[in-house]
Amino acid sequence: NTLEEQDPRPLQPTPGLMEGTKLEEQDASPPQPTPGLTKGDKREEQGLGPEPAAPQQPTAEEEALIEFHRSYRELFEFFCSNTTIHGAIRLVCSRHNRMKTAFWAVLWLCTFGMMYWQFGLLFGEYFSYPVSLNINLNSDKLVFPAVTICTLNPYRYPEIKEELEELDRITQQTLFDLYKYDSSPTLVAGSRGRRDLRGTLPHPLQRLRVPLRLHGARQARSAASSVRDNNPQVDRKDWKIGFQLCNQNKSDCFYQTYSSGVDAVREWYRFHYINILSRLPETLPSLEEDTLGNFIFACRFNQVSCNQANYSHFHHPMYGNCYTFNDKNNSNLWMSSLPGVNNGLSLMLRTEQNDFIPLLSTVTGARVMVHGQDEPAFMDDGGFNLRPGVETSISMRKEALDRLGGDYGDCTKNGSDVPVKNLYPSKYTQQVCIHSCFQENMIKKCGCAYIFYPRPQNVEYCDYRKHSSWGYCYYKLQADFSSDHLGCFTKCRKPCSVTSYQLSAGYSRWPSVTSQEWVFEMLSRQNNYTINNKRNGVAKVNIFFKELNYKTNSESPSVTMVTLLSNLGSQWSLWFGSSVLSVVEMAELIFDLLVITFLLLLRRFRSRYWSPGRGDRGAQEVASTQASSPPSHFCPHPTSLYLSQLDPAPSPALTAPPPAYATLGPCPSPGVSAGASSSACPLGGP
């Protein structure tokens, strides 16, 4: 190729210029630098039109605000090379050795699995909410508990005295009919004999000649009733004793039977006594003023005599007159500052049988119970009897238990979240809830209240004169209650805070043989104590703290959040030797994996369901294509060759511009067809 000389200076050859190099066409005059134009700016050739702009490539110093890796492999290599987790870099540095890479990959995955297996065990232990029992031994002045003591003689109220006498006479007749036994000397004799009875009572006591053969539901109910009979059914003549109970329309009946005639008579008498007792007015009649003096000869606490303000009175249907010392109504609660028998409560009791109701009370002595000030006295559940002629010394030891509620245990703080209404004027206890639950079911199913438990307002106590089938309903309900079909034991949860007293008793003969003469003489002179068998009519009881040290058992969580995090960190350090920041790196890896997956799915979705347009976007795609050597049938323009010779060291930005097809002419190669050359030449070409 030849160029016309435009400059008197000789033309120097451009080193490194090879055939096929793309040159830009120049004018005859030498190129002059244009003011204001820099490298990469868009220029316009004279007479050739505008030149397409070259895409600006990002430099090494430029970084985006958010960058993501272009492939999973690149992400994984970056993570393994830069993470603080031990062993991960071995997956990259040993990639040229496939055996080592496989070994470290398997070891890394197994370690990861073992660590997360340990994590599962730790989380399972945490969410099982285990507790630890902490035992503390404290020593301080203690509040003396409440003490309830009963006479074991049910009281004959004057308002129902005539009905009770009628019941005694019918019982005498029943015993004579069943056993040919005349109980007149034993029972209270009335003015009328057996022939002068006004009538018979419902549900008479019977001797069953043969065992009843009931079928279906009746047989099941009879079996449930006999479950309460703890005595074995031996071959005796008197075990087939009971009374019949029927529902309202007499369509279903069963016999309440007992294996012992004594138990049968007592239960039958008790059933009728409850009906008579329910006819008392709402306000119980006041007892005689000297009732306490007739029962308690002497009372001392901490060597100081008791007074009327230290006790309260109530009547129990089965245990008679009961007195509670140091209850919540006492303005000044008793405090124990020293242990020992001389620093507690000492009572001297009259235990003689006054024959109030002998068919209900068959034991001699007194019944005592120790409980908290805010707790009712359940004499059937926690009391024990005192023996006449014996001094009973009861030592106490206080224990407190604090349970964790919520997820750590099924307990209640004050019973407000228990679906049973508290019928007792006291704080919540499990026994209070159970008795209230039974009374609630009794009212709901039988239509009346059981006299042994408190009743709500506008509810009557059960009496077969008003509720003829309440006995049938009660004994069925009692069987369901014992088998927890009523759900009372499930509903009534344990309280979270419980205070109990561990009791131990010692017995000794009182008074002794040498001192009984003057003791009985003093009692007869001061307390009008006149009884033939004097030893069987008195008893003494001492109640005191064995020691002032009391034990507190409290529950605490075995695994707290701090303990869980510590155990997790220990496992992480054991298997990988890393820290919390390594966990953040793992979270970042997972996040990057999700983002890359999302971008790949988005790219696939766009390539499948969206096709790019033509026109301007097609031109931009052509302009953004990376420059390469022109096709073989194109040749550079002579003017472009001249420019390349003038600039022996072209800048990198000018060596890879987009192809300027407008400046290229047809190659003079004779082997190329005219049609192909003319199709690629510009309009102004030669």
C-alpha positions as CSV (number, residue, x, y, z in Angstrom):
1,N,0.0,0.0,0.0
2,T,1.2,3.5,-0.8
3,L,0.4,6.8,0.8
4,E,0.8,10.2,-0.7
5,E,3.3,12.4,1.1
6,Q,1.8,15.4,2.8
7,D,4.8,16.3,4.9
8,P,8.4,16.9,3.7
9,R,9.6,14.7,6.5
10,P,10.4,11.2,5.5
11,L,7.9,8.5,6.6
12,Q,9.2,6.2,9.3
13,P,7.9,2.7,9.4
14,T,5.8,1.8,12.4
15,P,7.2,-1.0,14.3
16,G,4.8,-3.9,15.1
17,L,2.4,-3.0,12.2
18,M,1.1,-6.2,10.6
19,E,-1.3,-6.9,7.8
20,G,-4.9,-6.9,8.7
21,T,-4.5,-4.2,11.4
22,K,-7.5,-1.9,11.6
23,L,-6.6,1.8,10.8
24,E,-8.7,4.9,10.9
25,E,-8.9,7.1,7.8
26,Q,-7.1,10.5,8.1
27,D,-7.1,13.7,6.0
28,A,-4.2,14.8,3.9
29,S,-3.0,17.2,6.6
30,P,-1.2,15.8,9.6
31,P,-3.5,15.0,12.6
32,Q,-3.7,17.9,15.1
33,P,-4.8,17.3,18.6
34,T,-8.3,18.6,19.2
35,P,-8.7,20.7,22.4
36,G,-11.1,19.2,24.9
37,L,-11.0,15.7,23.5
38,T,-9.5,12.9,25.7
39,K,-9.1,9.2,25.3
40,G,-12.3,7.3,24.9
41,D,-14.3,10.4,23.9
42,K,-16.7,10.2,20.9
43,R,-15.3,11.7,17.7
44,E,-16.8,12.5,14.4
45,E,-14.8,12.1,11.3
46,Q,-15.1,14.6,8.5
47,G,-17.3,13.3,5.8
48,L,-17.5,9.8,7.4
49,G,-20.3,10.3,10.0
50,P,-20.2,9.6,13.7
51,E,-18.1,6.7,15.1
52,P,-19.8,4.2,17.5
53,A,-18.8,4.7,21.1
54,A,-16.7,2.1,22.8
55,P,-18.1,0.6,26.0
56,Q,-16.4,1.8,29.1
57,Q,-14.8,-1.1,31.0
58,P,-14.7,-1.0,34.8
59,T,-11.3,-0.6,36.2
60,A,-9.8,-2.6,39.0
61,E,-10.4,0.2,41.5
62,E,-14.1,0.3,40.9
63,E,-16.3,-1.9,43.2
64,A,-20.1,-2.2,43.4
65,L,-22.0,-1.7,46.6
66,I,-23.4,-5.3,46.6
67,E,-21.6,-8.0,44.7
68,F,-22.4,-11.7,44.4
69,H,-20.3,-14.6,43.1
70,R,-21.1,-15.7,39.6
71,S,-21.1,-19.5,40.4
72,Y,-21.3,-21.9,43.2
73,R,-17.7,-23.0,42.7
74,E,-16.4,-19.5,43.0
75,L,-18.5,-18.9,46.2
76,F,-17.3,-22.2,47.7
77,E,-13.7,-21.5,47.0
78,F,-13.9,-18.0,48.4
79,F,-15.6,-19.3,51.6
80,C,-13.1,-22.1,52.1
81,S,-10.1,-19.8,51.6
82,N,-11.3,-17.0,53.9
83,T,-13.4,-18.7,56.6
84,T,-12.2,-19.1,60.2
85,I,-13.6,-22.6,60.5
86,H,-10.9,-25.1,60.8
87,G,-10.4,-27.7,58.1
88,A,-12.4,-25.8,55.4
89,I,-9.2,-24.5,53.7
90,R,-8.0,-28.1,53.2
91,L,-10.8,-28.5,50.7
92,V,-9.2,-25.9,48.5
93,C,-5.5,-26.3,49.0
94,S,-5.7,-30.0,48.3
95,R,-7.9,-29.8,45.3
96,H,-5.1,-31.1,43.0
97,N,-5.1,-34.3,45.1
98,R,-8.5,-35.8,44.7
99,M,-8.0,-38.4,47.4
100,K,-7.1,-35.8,50.0
101,T,-10.0,-33.6,48.8
102,A,-12.4,-36.5,49.2
103,F,-11.0,-37.4,52.6
104,W,-11.3,-33.8,54.0
105,A,-14.7,-33.4,52.4
106,V,-16.0,-36.6,54.2
107,L,-14.3,-35.7,57.4
108,W,-15.7,-32.1,57.3
109,L,-19.3,-33.4,56.6
110,C,-19.1,-36.0,59.4
111,T,-17.9,-33.5,61.8
112,F,-20.7,-31.2,60.8
113,G,-23.2,-34.0,61.3
114,M,-21.8,-34.9,64.7
115,M,-21.9,-31.3,65.9
116,Y,-25.5,-30.8,64.8
117,W,-26.5,-34.1,66.4
118,Q,-25.1,-32.8,69.6
119,F,-27.0,-29.5,69.0
120,G,-30.2,-31.5,68.7
121,L,-29.6,-33.3,72.0
122,L,-28.9,-29.9,73.7
123,F,-32.1,-28.3,72.3
124,G,-34.1,-31.4,73.3
125,E,-32.8,-31.2,76.8
126,Y,-33.6,-27.4,77.0
127,F,-37.2,-27.7,75.7
128,S,-37.9,-30.6,78.1
129,Y,-37.6,-28.0,80.9
130,P,-35.8,-30.0,83.5
131,V,-35.5,-28.6,87.1
132,S,-33.0,-28.9,89.8
133,L,-34.0,-29.2,93.5
134,N,-32.1,-26.8,95.8
135,I,-32.2,-27.7,99.5
136,N,-31.5,-24.9,102.0
137,L,-31.3,-25.2,105.7
138,N,-32.5,-22.1,107.6
139,S,-32.7,-21.2,111.3
140,D,-35.0,-18.6,112.6
141,K,-38.0,-17.9,114.9
142,L,-41.0,-19.9,113.6
143,V,-44.7,-19.2,113.5
144,F,-46.5,-21.9,115.4
145,P,-48.9,-23.8,113.2
146,A,-52.7,-24.1,113.8
147,V,-53.8,-27.1,115.8
148,T,-57.3,-28.5,115.6
149,I,-58.6,-31.0,118.1
150,C,-62.0,-32.8,118.1
151,T,-63.9,-34.7,120.8
152,L,-64.9,-37.7,118.6
153,N,-68.4,-37.4,119.9
154,P,-71.0,-36.0,117.4
155,Y,-73.2,-33.5,119.2
156,R,-76.9,-34.0,119.7
157,Y,-78.5,-30.7,118.8
158,P,-81.7,-29.9,120.7
159,E,-83.5,-29.0,117.4
160,I,-83.1,-32.6,116.0
161,K,-82.9,-34.5,119.3
162,E,-86.3,-36.1,118.8
163,E,-85.5,-37.3,115.3
164,L,-82.3,-38.8,116.5
165,E,-84.0,-40.6,119.2
166,E,-86.5,-42.0,116.7
167,L,-83.5,-43.1,114.5
168,D,-82.0,-44.9,117.6
169,R,-85.2,-46.8,118.2
170,I,-85.5,-47.9,114.6
171,T,-81.9,-49.0,114.7
172,Q,-82.6,-51.0,117.8
173,Q,-85.5,-52.7,116.1
174,T,-83.3,-53.4,113.0
175,L,-80.6,-55.0,115.1
176,F,-83.2,-57.2,116.8
177,D,-84.8,-58.2,113.5
178,L,-81.4,-59.1,111.9
179,Y,-79.4,-60.5,114.7
180,K,-82.0,-61.0,117.6
181,Y,-79.8,-58.6,119.6
182,D,-81.4,-56.3,122.2
183,S,-79.3,-53.0,122.2
184,S,-81.5,-51.1,124.6
185,P,-78.8,-51.0,127.4
186,T,-76.2,-49.7,125.0
187,L,-78.1,-47.2,123.0
188,V,-80.0,-44.2,124.4
189,A,-83.3,-45.5,125.6
190,G,-86.4,-43.5,124.7
191,S,-89.7,-43.2,126.3
192,R,-91.3,-45.5,123.8
193,G,-90.5,-49.1,123.1
194,R,-90.0,-50.9,119.8
195,R,-93.7,-51.4,119.5
196,D,-94.4,-47.7,119.7
197,L,-92.5,-46.8,116.6
198,R,-94.2,-44.2,114.3
199,G,-93.0,-45.9,111.2
200,T,-90.1,-47.2,109.2
201,L,-87.3,-45.3,107.4
202,P,-86.7,-45.4,103.7
203,H,-83.9,-47.7,102.5
204,P,-84.2,-50.3,105.3
205,L,-81.2,-52.4,106.2
206,Q,-81.6,-55.9,105.0
207,R,-80.0,-59.3,105.1
208,L,-79.6,-60.7,101.6
209,R,-80.1,-64.4,101.6
210,V,-78.5,-65.1,98.2
211,P,-76.0,-63.0,96.2
212,L,-77.7,-60.8,93.7
213,R,-77.3,-61.8,90.1
214,L,-77.6,-58.6,88.1
215,H,-76.9,-58.3,84.4
216,G,-75.4,-55.6,82.3
217,A,-75.1,-52.2,83.8
218,R,-76.5,-53.2,87.2
219,Q,-73.9,-55.9,87.6
220,A,-71.2,-53.4,86.8
221,R,-72.5,-50.9,89.3
222,S,-72.7,-53.7,91.9
223,A,-69.1,-54.6,91.3
224,A,-68.1,-50.9,91.5
225,S,-69.9,-50.7,94.9
226,S,-68.2,-53.8,96.2
227,V,-64.8,-52.3,95.3
228,R,-65.1,-50.0,98.3
229,D,-65.4,-53.1,100.5
230,N,-61.7,-53.7,101.4
231,N,-62.5,-56.8,103.5
232,P,-62.3,-60.2,101.8
233,Q,-65.7,-61.8,101.1
234,V,-65.4,-64.8,103.4
235,D,-68.1,-67.4,104.1
236,R,-69.9,-65.7,107.0
237,K,-73.5,-65.3,107.8
238,D,-73.4,-61.6,108.2
239,W,-71.5,-60.4,105.1
240,K,-74.7,-60.1,103.0
241,I,-75.9,-56.9,104.7
242,G,-76.9,-53.8,102.9
243,F,-79.6,-51.4,101.8
244,Q,-81.2,-50.7,98.4
245,L,-80.9,-47.4,96.5
246,C,-82.9,-46.5,93.4
247,N,-83.2,-43.7,91.0
248,Q,-86.0,-41.2,90.7
249,N,-88.4,-43.4,88.7
250,K,-87.3,-46.7,90.3
251,S,-86.1,-48.0,87.0
252,D,-82.5,-48.7,88.2
253,C,-81.6,-50.0,91.6
254,F,-78.5,-51.5,93.3
255,Y,-77.6,-52.7,96.8
256,Q,-74.9,-51.0,98.9
257,T,-73.5,-54.1,100.6
258,Y,-70.8,-54.7,103.2
259,S,-69.0,-57.8,104.4
260,S,-69.2,-56.7,108.0
261,G,-72.4,-56.2,109.9
262,V,-70.7,-53.5,112.0
263,D,-69.7,-51.5,108.9
264,A,-73.2,-52.0,107.4
265,V,-75.0,-50.7,110.5
266,R,-72.6,-47.7,110.9
267,E,-72.9,-46.7,107.2
268,W,-76.7,-47.1,107.2
269,Y,-77.0,-45.1,110.4
270,R,-74.6,-42.5,109.0
271,F,-76.7,-42.2,105.8
272,H,-79.9,-41.4,107.8
273,Y,-78.0,-39.2,110.2
274,I,-76.9,-37.0,107.3
275,N,-80.5,-36.5,106.2
276,I,-81.5,-35.5,109.7
277,L,-78.6,-33.2,110.1
278,S,-79.5,-31.4,106.9
279,R,-82.7,-30.2,108.5
280,L,-80.9,-27.9,110.9
281,P,-81.3,-24.2,110.3
282,E,-78.6,-22.3,108.4
283,T,-77.2,-20.8,111.6
284,L,-76.0,-23.6,113.8
285,P,-77.2,-23.5,117.3
286,S,-74.7,-22.2,119.8
287,L,-73.2,-24.7,122.2
288,E,-73.1,-24.3,125.9
289,E,-70.5,-21.9,127.3
290,D,-68.8,-24.5,129.3
291,T,-68.3,-26.9,126.4
292,L,-64.6,-26.1,126.1
293,G,-64.1,-26.4,129.8
294,N,-65.8,-29.8,129.8
295,F,-63.4,-31.0,127.1
296,I,-60.1,-29.3,127.8
297,F,-59.0,-29.2,131.4
298,A,-55.8,-27.2,130.8
299,C,-54.1,-25.3,127.9
300,R,-50.6,-23.8,128.0
301,F,-48.3,-22.4,125.3
302,N,-44.8,-21.4,126.2
303,Q,-45.7,-21.9,129.8
304,V,-48.4,-19.3,129.5
305,S,-52.1,-20.2,129.9
306,C,-54.4,-20.0,126.9
307,N,-57.5,-17.7,126.8
308,Q,-60.6,-17.6,124.7
309,A,-59.0,-15.4,122.1
310,N,-56.6,-18.2,121.1
311,Y,-59.1,-20.6,119.7
312,S,-62.2,-20.9,117.5
313,H,-65.0,-23.5,117.4
314,F,-66.8,-25.4,114.7
315,H,-68.8,-28.6,114.6
316,H,-67.9,-31.6,112.5
317,P,-70.8,-34.1,111.6
318,M,-68.6,-37.1,112.5
319,Y,-66.0,-35.9,114.9
320,G,-68.2,-33.7,117.1
321,N,-67.0,-30.4,118.6
322,C,-63.7,-29.2,117.2
323,Y,-61.5,-26.3,118.5
324,T,-58.7,-24.7,116.4
325,F,-55.9,-23.0,118.3
326,N,-53.7,-20.2,116.8
327,D,-55.8,-19.9,113.6
328,K,-55.9,-16.9,111.3
329,N,-58.5,-15.2,113.4
330,N,-56.0,-15.0,116.3
331,S,-54.8,-11.4,116.5
332,N,-51.4,-12.4,117.8
333,L,-50.0,-15.5,116.3
334,W,-47.9,-17.7,118.5
335,M,-44.2,-17.7,117.9
336,S,-41.7,-20.3,118.8
337,S,-38.2,-19.0,119.7
338,L,-37.0,-22.2,121.4
339,P,-37.5,-25.9,120.6
340,G,-38.5,-28.5,123.1
341,V,-41.6,-29.8,124.9
342,N,-41.7,-26.9,127.3
343,N,-41.9,-24.4,124.5
344,G,-44.9,-25.6,122.7
345,L,-48.6,-26.3,123.1
346,S,-49.7,-28.6,126.0
347,L,-53.3,-29.7,126.4
348,M,-55.0,-31.9,129.0
349,L,-58.2,-33.4,127.6
350,R,-61.3,-35.2,128.8
351,T,-61.8,-38.3,126.7
352,E,-64.7,-40.0,128.4
353,Q,-67.6,-41.1,126.2
354,N,-70.7,-39.0,126.9
355,D,-72.8,-41.3,124.7
356,F,-73.8,-38.5,122.4
357,I,-74.3,-40.8,119.4
358,P,-72.7,-44.2,120.1
359,L,-73.6,-45.6,116.7
360,L,-71.4,-43.0,114.9
361,S,-68.5,-42.9,117.3
362,T,-67.0,-46.2,118.2
363,V,-63.6,-45.1,119.4
364,T,-62.5,-43.3,122.6
365,G,-60.1,-40.4,122.8
366,A,-59.6,-37.3,120.7
367,R,-58.6,-36.5,117.2
368,V,-55.9,-33.9,116.5
369,M,-54.5,-32.3,113.3
370,V,-51.6,-29.8,112.6
371,H,-52.1,-27.5,109.6
372,G,-51.4,-24.0,108.4
373,Q,-53.3,-20.9,109.5
374,D,-54.9,-20.4,106.1
375,E,-55.8,-24.0,105.6
376,P,-59.0,-25.8,106.6
377,A,-58.8,-28.8,108.9
378,F,-59.6,-31.9,107.0
379,M,-59.9,-34.3,109.9
380,D,-60.5,-37.3,107.6
381,D,-57.4,-36.7,105.5
382,G,-54.6,-35.6,107.9
383,G,-55.7,-36.1,111.5
384,F,-54.9,-38.9,114.0
385,N,-56.4,-40.1,117.2
386,L,-55.1,-39.7,120.8
387,R,-55.3,-42.6,123.2
388,P,-56.8,-42.1,126.6
389,G,-54.5,-42.6,129.7
390,V,-51.5,-41.7,127.5
391,E,-49.4,-38.6,127.1
392,T,-48.7,-38.1,123.5
393,S,-45.7,-35.9,122.5
394,I,-45.7,-34.7,118.9
395,S,-42.5,-33.1,117.6
396,M,-42.7,-31.1,114.4
397,R,-40.3,-30.1,111.7
398,K,-41.2,-27.5,109.2
399,E,-40.6,-27.9,105.5
400,A,-41.3,-25.5,102.6
401,L,-41.5,-26.4,99.0
402,D,-41.4,-23.8,96.1
403,R,-42.2,-25.3,92.7
404,L,-41.6,-23.7,89.3
405,G,-44.7,-23.0,87.4
406,G,-45.3,-22.5,83.7
407,D,-43.4,-24.8,81.4
408,Y,-41.4,-26.3,84.2
409,G,-44.2,-27.8,86.2
410,D,-48.0,-28.2,86.5
411,C,-48.7,-26.0,89.5
412,T,-50.8,-22.9,90.3
413,K,-49.8,-19.9,92.4
414,N,-53.2,-19.0,93.9
415,G,-55.7,-21.3,92.1
416,S,-57.1,-18.5,89.9
417,D,-56.3,-20.5,86.8
418,V,-58.0,-23.7,88.1
419,P,-61.5,-24.4,86.6
420,V,-62.9,-25.2,90.0
421,K,-64.6,-22.6,92.3
422,N,-63.2,-22.6,95.8
423,L,-66.0,-23.1,98.3
424,Y,-63.9,-22.8,101.4
425,P,-63.0,-19.4,103.0
426,S,-59.3,-20.2,102.8
427,K,-56.4,-20.1,100.4
428,Y,-56.0,-22.6,97.6
429,T,-54.8,-26.1,98.4
430,Q,-55.2,-29.3,96.4
431,Q,-57.5,-30.8,99.0
432,V,-59.7,-27.7,99.0
433,C,-60.0,-27.9,95.3
434,I,-60.8,-31.7,95.3
435,H,-63.5,-31.3,97.8
436,S,-64.9,-28.3,96.0
437,C,-64.9,-30.2,92.7
438,F,-66.8,-33.1,94.3
439,Q,-69.4,-30.7,95.7
440,E,-69.7,-29.0,92.4
441,N,-70.5,-32.3,90.6
442,M,-72.8,-33.3,93.5
443,I,-74.9,-30.2,93.0
444,K,-74.9,-30.5,89.2
445,K,-75.9,-34.2,89.0
446,C,-77.8,-34.8,92.2
447,G,-79.5,-31.4,92.7
448,C,-78.3,-30.9,96.3
449,A,-75.2,-30.4,98.3
450,Y,-73.3,-32.9,100.5
451,I,-73.4,-31.9,104.1
452,F,-69.8,-32.6,104.8
453,Y,-68.6,-29.9,102.4
454,P,-69.5,-26.2,102.1
455,R,-72.4,-25.3,99.9
456,P,-72.9,-22.3,97.6
457,Q,-75.8,-19.9,98.2
458,N,-79.3,-20.9,97.3
459,V,-78.4,-24.6,97.4
460,E,-80.0,-27.0,99.8
461,Y,-78.3,-29.9,101.6
462,C,-79.4,-33.4,100.5
463,D,-82.4,-34.8,102.4
464,Y,-84.4,-37.8,101.1
465,R,-87.6,-36.0,102.1
466,K,-86.9,-33.4,99.4
467,H,-84.5,-35.4,97.1
468,S,-85.7,-39.0,97.2
469,S,-82.9,-40.4,95.0
470,W,-79.9,-38.5,96.2
471,G,-78.4,-41.6,97.9
472,Y,-78.5,-43.4,94.6
473,C,-76.8,-40.5,92.9
474,Y,-74.3,-40.0,95.7
475,Y,-72.9,-43.5,95.8
476,K,-72.6,-43.6,92.0
477,L,-70.8,-40.3,92.1
478,Q,-68.5,-41.5,94.8
479,A,-67.5,-44.5,92.6
480,D,-66.8,-42.1,89.7
481,F,-64.8,-39.8,91.9
482,S,-62.6,-42.6,93.3
483,S,-61.8,-43.7,89.7
484,D,-61.2,-40.1,88.6
485,H,-64.0,-40.2,86.0
486,L,-65.0,-36.8,87.3
487,G,-61.6,-35.3,86.5
488,C,-61.2,-33.7,89.9
489,F,-57.6,-35.0,90.4
490,T,-56.7,-33.7,86.9
491,K,-58.3,-30.3,87.3
492,C,-56.9,-29.6,90.8
493,R,-53.2,-28.9,90.3
494,K,-50.7,-28.7,93.1
495,P,-49.9,-25.3,94.6
496,C,-46.5,-23.8,93.7
497,S,-45.8,-22.9,97.3
498,V,-46.5,-25.5,100.0
499,T,-45.7,-25.5,103.7
500,S,-45.9,-28.8,105.6
501,Y,-45.0,-30.1,109.0
502,Q,-43.3,-33.5,109.4
503,L,-44.6,-35.1,112.6
504,S,-43.2,-37.8,114.9
505,A,-45.0,-39.0,118.0
506,G,-43.9,-40.6,121.3
507,Y,-46.2,-42.1,123.9
508,S,-46.0,-42.7,127.6
509,R,-48.4,-43.7,130.3
510,W,-50.1,-40.7,132.0
511,P,-50.5,-40.2,134.9
512,S,-48.2,-42.8,136.3
513,V,-49.2,-45.2,139.0
514,T,-47.6,-43.3,141.8
515,S,-49.0,-39.9,140.7
516,Q,-52.4,-40.8,139.5
517,E,-54.1,-40.4,142.9
518,W,-53.3,-36.7,143.5
519,V,-53.7,-35.8,139.7
520,F,-57.3,-37.2,139.7
521,E,-58.0,-35.6,143.0
522,M,-57.0,-32.2,141.7
523,L,-59.0,-32.7,138.5
524,S,-62.1,-33.7,140.4
525,R,-61.9,-30.6,142.7
526,Q,-61.1,-28.1,140.0
527,N,-62.8,-29.4,136.9
528,N,-65.7,-31.5,138.5
529,Y,-64.1,-34.6,137.1
530,T,-66.2,-37.5,138.3
531,I,-65.8,-40.8,136.4
532,N,-65.4,-44.4,137.7
533,N,-62.5,-45.5,135.4
534,K,-60.5,-42.3,135.7
535,R,-57.6,-43.4,133.5
536,N,-59.8,-44.0,130.5
537,G,-61.3,-40.5,130.8
538,V,-58.2,-38.3,130.4
539,A,-55.4,-37.8,128.0
540,K,-52.5,-35.3,127.5
541,V,-50.9,-34.0,124.3
542,N,-47.7,-31.9,123.8
543,I,-47.1,-30.3,120.4
544,F,-43.7,-28.6,119.9
545,F,-40.9,-27.9,117.4
546,K,-38.2,-30.5,117.5
547,E,-35.7,-27.9,116.2
548,L,-35.9,-24.4,114.8
549,N,-34.0,-25.4,111.7
550,Y,-36.4,-25.7,108.8
551,K,-35.7,-27.0,105.3
552,T,-36.6,-25.1,102.2
553,N,-36.8,-27.1,98.9
554,S,-36.9,-24.8,95.9
555,E,-36.8,-25.7,92.2
556,S,-34.7,-23.9,89.6
557,P,-34.2,-24.5,85.9
558,S,-31.5,-27.0,85.2
559,V,-30.8,-25.6,81.7
560,T,-31.1,-21.9,81.2
561,M,-30.6,-19.9,78.1
562,V,-27.1,-19.0,79.3
563,T,-26.3,-22.7,79.9
564,L,-27.7,-23.6,76.5
565,L,-25.5,-21.0,74.7
566,S,-22.5,-22.1,76.7
567,N,-23.0,-25.7,75.7
568,L,-23.6,-24.9,72.1
569,G,-20.4,-22.8,72.0
570,S,-18.5,-25.7,73.6
571,Q,-19.7,-28.1,71.0
572,W,-18.9,-25.7,68.2
573,S,-15.4,-25.1,69.5
574,L,-14.9,-28.9,70.1
575,W,-15.7,-29.9,66.5
576,F,-14.5,-26.8,64.5
577,G,-12.5,-24.6,66.9
578,S,-14.3,-21.5,66.0
579,S,-16.4,-18.8,67.5
580,V,-19.6,-16.8,67.1
581,L,-18.2,-15.0,64.1
582,S,-17.8,-18.3,62.4
583,V,-21.5,-18.8,62.8
584,V,-22.1,-15.5,61.1
585,E,-19.9,-16.6,58.2
586,M,-22.0,-19.7,57.8
587,A,-25.1,-17.5,57.8
588,E,-23.5,-15.4,55.1
589,L,-22.7,-18.5,53.0
590,I,-26.3,-19.7,53.2
591,F,-27.5,-16.2,52.2
592,D,-25.2,-16.0,49.2
593,L,-26.3,-19.5,48.1
594,L,-29.9,-18.4,48.2
595,V,-29.2,-15.2,46.3
596,I,-27.2,-17.1,43.6
597,T,-29.9,-19.7,43.3
598,F,-32.5,-16.9,42.9
599,L,-30.5,-15.1,40.2
600,L,-29.9,-18.3,38.3
601,L,-33.6,-19.2,38.4
602,L,-34.5,-15.6,37.3
603,R,-32.1,-15.8,34.4
604,R,-33.6,-19.1,33.3
605,F,-37.0,-17.7,33.6
606,R,-36.2,-14.6,31.5
607,S,-34.4,-16.7,28.8
608,R,-37.4,-19.0,28.5
609,Y,-40.4,-16.7,28.8
610,W,-39.1,-13.3,27.6
611,S,-37.3,-12.6,24.2
612,P,-35.3,-9.4,23.8
613,G,-36.5,-6.9,21.2
614,R,-34.8,-5.5,18.1
615,G,-34.0,-2.0,16.8
616,D,-32.1,0.2,19.1
617,R,-31.5,-2.7,21.6
618,G,-30.0,-4.7,18.7
619,A,-27.7,-1.9,17.8
620,Q,-26.6,-1.6,21.5
621,E,-25.9,-5.3,21.6
622,V,-23.7,-5.0,18.5
623,A,-21.9,-2.0,19.9
624,S,-21.2,-3.7,23.1
625,T,-19.7,-6.8,21.5
626,Q,-16.1,-7.3,22.2
627,A,-13.8,-6.3,19.4
628,S,-11.8,-9.0,17.5
629,S,-10.0,-9.3,14.2
630,P,-12.2,-8.4,11.2
631,P,-13.4,-11.1,8.9
632,S,-11.0,-12.3,6.2
633,H,-12.9,-10.7,3.4
634,F,-12.4,-7.2,4.9
635,C,-9.3,-5.1,4.5
636,P,-8.3,-2.0,6.4
637,H,-8.8,1.4,4.8
638,P,-5.6,3.1,3.5
639,T,-6.1,6.2,5.7
640,S,-6.4,4.0,8.8
641,L,-3.0,2.5,8.0
642,Y,-1.5,5.9,7.8
643,L,-2.8,6.7,11.3
644,S,-1.4,3.6,12.7
645,Q,2.0,4.4,11.3
646,L,1.9,7.9,12.9
647,D,1.1,6.4,16.3
648,P,3.6,3.6,17.0
649,A,2.2,3.0,20.6
650,P,-1.5,3.1,20.5
651,S,-3.3,3.2,23.9
652,P,-5.1,0.0,25.1
653,A,-8.5,1.8,24.7
654,L,-7.9,2.3,21.0
655,T,-6.7,-1.2,20.3
656,A,-10.1,-2.8,21.1
657,P,-12.8,-0.5,19.8
658,P,-16.0,-1.9,18.3
659,P,-15.6,-2.7,14.6
660,A,-16.1,0.4,12.4
661,Y,-17.7,-1.3,9.4
662,A,-18.2,2.1,7.7
663,T,-14.5,2.7,7.3
664,L,-13.6,-0.6,5.8
665,G,-13.3,-1.3,2.1
666,P,-13.4,-4.4,0.0
667,C,-10.3,-6.5,-0.1
668,P,-8.6,-6.5,-3.5
669,S,-8.2,-10.2,-3.3
670,P,-9.1,-11.7,-6.7
671,G,-10.3,-14.9,-5.1
672,V,-13.3,-13.2,-3.5
673,S,-16.4,-12.9,-5.6
674,A,-17.6,-9.5,-6.7
675,G,-21.0,-10.0,-5.0
676,A,-19.5,-10.6,-1.6
677,S,-17.1,-7.7,-1.9
678,S,-19.7,-5.2,-3.1
679,S,-22.0,-6.2,-0.3
680,A,-19.4,-5.2,2.3
681,C,-18.0,-2.0,0.7
682,P,-19.3,1.4,1.6
683,L,-21.2,3.5,-0.9
684,G,-18.3,5.8,-1.6
685,G,-15.7,3.1,-2.1
686,P,-13.6,2.7,-5.2
